[in-house]
Amino acid sequence: MERGLTRELPPNMVHAGGCHIAGKRYRGVDRSEALRWLAEGIPACAHCRPDRELRYLEG
């Protein structure tokens, strides 16, 4: 998960582990937290596609 600029802001994007796009503001999260952020509308990285890896289906 890539954090926002401050702790008060929601994450910017959900990444799969080891994604080269993640940048410096990332932290590891477990499967349930990643699914929660995806369900709340935080976008999945278009490069590593954690939504596919987690088998997340929108809706």
Number of C-alpha atoms within 10 A of each C-alpha: 24 20 19 14 11 9 8 8 9 14 18 18 20 28 27 22 13 9 13 10 13 20 9 8 13 16 12 14 14 8 10 10 13 23 19 11 18 19 14 10 10 18 17 20 19 12 12 18 16 23 20 11 10 13 10 13 10 8 4
